[in-house]
Amino acid sequence: MQTSALLQSKSGRENISQELRAVLHSIGTVKRMEKHMYLFHEGTESEQIFIIQSGLVQVSKLTADGKEMILRICKHQDIIGELTIFSDDSRYMLSAKAIDSGDVLVIQKDQLEKALMSNPHLTFEYLKWASSHMRKFQSKMRDLLLNGKKGALYSTIIRLSNSYGIPKEDGILIDLVLTNQELAKFCAATRESVNRMLVDLRKHDIIIMDKSGRIFIKDMAYLREQIGCEDCPIDICNIN
């Protein structure tokens, strides 16, 4: 996992060409989303994809025992629902809920498929980009399965820093307020266990919390060492 090029993760998160982005915008319609509104539910028929114009969207999945696991926190220019293109009877694999009001560009899946089929170059680019998103999903599952709850929390903190981190002289400030319960949902852990792990990190001066609840990372090297960081590229090691 990388902790450099933080500005790159903010300005160039979706690694697609201007040509493909122009096609997406040309066939989309802007829609308002209110806080707590669902854009789609896991298991429902997939008919649309979405480009976030403003606001924040949480993408999550239900585990076998009915618990919610957060996989992404998406913002401006992030695309969601993208993995259902070119598949018969496609259904959303995840759920998407607005956690901050804003606007989204809604693109009908059949229109996008038609536009891509008329341009093989853009079709290839889109499929490469969708494959990159699947790699991100797989890497998050790897962190959870191989490193346990503690490794999943450390990995989540690193990913959050790559997506929402602000470099400071003595560390990185994650400019996103999440409750311990929300952090626990990233790790498939209980709030109590996350509380204990955060207390331990503060005790060893690895992180501190500001008054608003934002995490400030003082010792990134410690987090990376604890999870056996593999120096994943920045487009894989992020939370959006």
N, C-alpha and C positions, 0 to 999 in steps of 0.2 A: 504494500500500500504506500502511496506517495503522499507527502504532506507539503510538497512544493507546488508552484503554479496554481495557487488558489484563485487568482484572478482569472486564469484560464478556465477553471471549472465554472465560474460564474458567467463569463462572456461567451464561452464556446461549448456549453454543455452538450447541446445536441449537434453532433458532428455530421451535419448534412449540408449540401450545397445550397446556394441561394436559388438555383434553378428549381430544386425540389421543394424548397420552402415556398417559392412563388406559386408553384402548382397547388400546394396544400392550401395556401391562402386564397387562391382564385376560386376554389370550389367550396370554401367554408362559409359558415354563417356565424356571426358573433351572438353569443347567448350569455345572459347574466346568470351567475350562480350565487346563491346566498349561503351564508355560513350554515353548516350541518346538512346541506343539500347533497344527495347522492347523484353523481353523474351516471353511474351504473353499478349494478350488483353482481357479485360473483355468481356464475351459473346462468345468467340471463342471456338471451340471444344478442349477439354482437352485431350492431348495425351502424355504429359511429365510432370515430376516433376523435380526440380532443387535443387542441393546442392551447395551453394556458396563456392568457394575455395579461392577467393580473390576479392577485390572490394566491392562496396556497391550497393544495389538494393532497390529501392523504390517501395512499394506495395500500390496501391491506388484504389479507387472506384469512379465512377461518381455518383453524386447525381441526384435527379429527375430533377433539373433545369440545369443540365449539368456542374456543378462545380466539380472540382477534390478534393477528400478528401483523404489525406494520412493516411494510417493505420499502416504501418510498415516501418522501415529502417533496412534492413537486411545485415549481413556481414558474415565473415568466419564461415563455418559450419552450418549456418542457412539453413532451407529447405523451399522452396516455391512451391505453386501449389499442396500441399499435400492433400487437402480436396476433391479431385475428384476421389479417389480410390473407386472401387467397386460400381460404379453407372452407370446406362445405359444412353447413350447419354449425358455424362457429359460435362459441359462447365465451363470455368474458371469464378469464381465469382468476381475476381479482376483483375487488370492489374499490370504488373511488368516491371519496367524500370531501366536500369543501370544508376546510378548517378555518378559512378566512374568505370573506366575500370577494368577488372579482368577476372577470369576464373570461369566457373560453370561446375558442373558435371550434365550431362543431362541423365535422366533415363526414358526409355519408360514405360508408364503406364501399358501396357499389360504384359510386362516382369516382372514388379514389382508385379502385381496381381498374376501371375503364381508362382513367387518365394514365395510369402506369403502364397498362398493356399497350398503349399507343407509343410508348417511349421506352424501349428495352434498357437503355442506359440508366434511366431513372428507376426502373424496376429493380435492376441489379443493385443500385445504390441503396434503395429502400430496404431490400432484403439483407444487405450487409449491415445496415444500421439496426434493423430489428434483431439480427443475430447478436450484435453487440449488447443489446438490452438483455437478451437471454443469458449471455455470459455474466452480466451483472447479477442477475437473479441467482445463477448457479454459484457465484462466488459468495453471496450472502448466505446461501444455504450451507456452503462448505464451512464458513466461519462458525455458524451455529452448531453444526454437527461435529466438527473436529475439535473445536476449542471450548465447548461447553458454555455455560451461562456467562462466566466471567469474560471469556474470549469474545463472546457475542457482544457484550457491553462495550469492551474496549474497541472492537471493530466498529461498532456503531458510532462511538465518539470520534474515531478517526474519520469515518465517512462523513459525518456531520461537519467536521472541520473542513473537509475538502469542498463541500457544497455551500456551507454557510459561514466559513471561517473568515475572520478578519485578522491579518497578521499584525502583531504588536511587537514591541521591542523585546519583551521577555516571554513571549508565547503566542498563542492563538486564541482569540475569543470567538466562540460559536454564537453568532448573532441570531439565535432562534431559541425561544423559551419553550421548553418541554417539561412537563411534570414527570416525577419519578414513575408514575403509572404509565405514561406514554413511552418513556424509555424502556420500561419493562416489556411493553408490547413489541418492541423491536427485537427483543431477545428471547421471547417465549418464556419469560421468567416472571416471578411474582414481584410486586412492588416492594415487599419487605426485603427480598434478596438484593434487589437493585439498590435499595437504601443502604444496606450493609456494605456493598461494594463501593458505592460513592463515598461513604464515610471513610472507608479504608484508603481510597485514593487521596482524599483530602488530608487524612492523617499523615500520609507519606509525602505530602506536598507535590503530588503529581498534577492535581487540578485544584482550582478554587471555584467557588460559586459567587457571582455578584448578587446584589440585593434583588434584582429582578428574576433571579433563578438561572441566568445564562452560565454556561460552563466556560471557564478559562483554563486552557491546557498549558501547564508550565513545563511538563517533561514528556514531550511526544515520543522521544526515543524509548522511554520505559514502556509505553503502551505498545509500540511496535515490536519490541523485544519479547514481550509477554505472549504475543499471539504468533510469533514466528513469521513476521511480515515478509511477504513475497515480492514486495515492490511492484504491485499491480499498477498498470497505467492509470492515469487520472480519470479517464473516461469510464473505467470499471470501478474504481474505488471512490464512489460517492453515494449519497443517499437519495439522489433524485434520478 
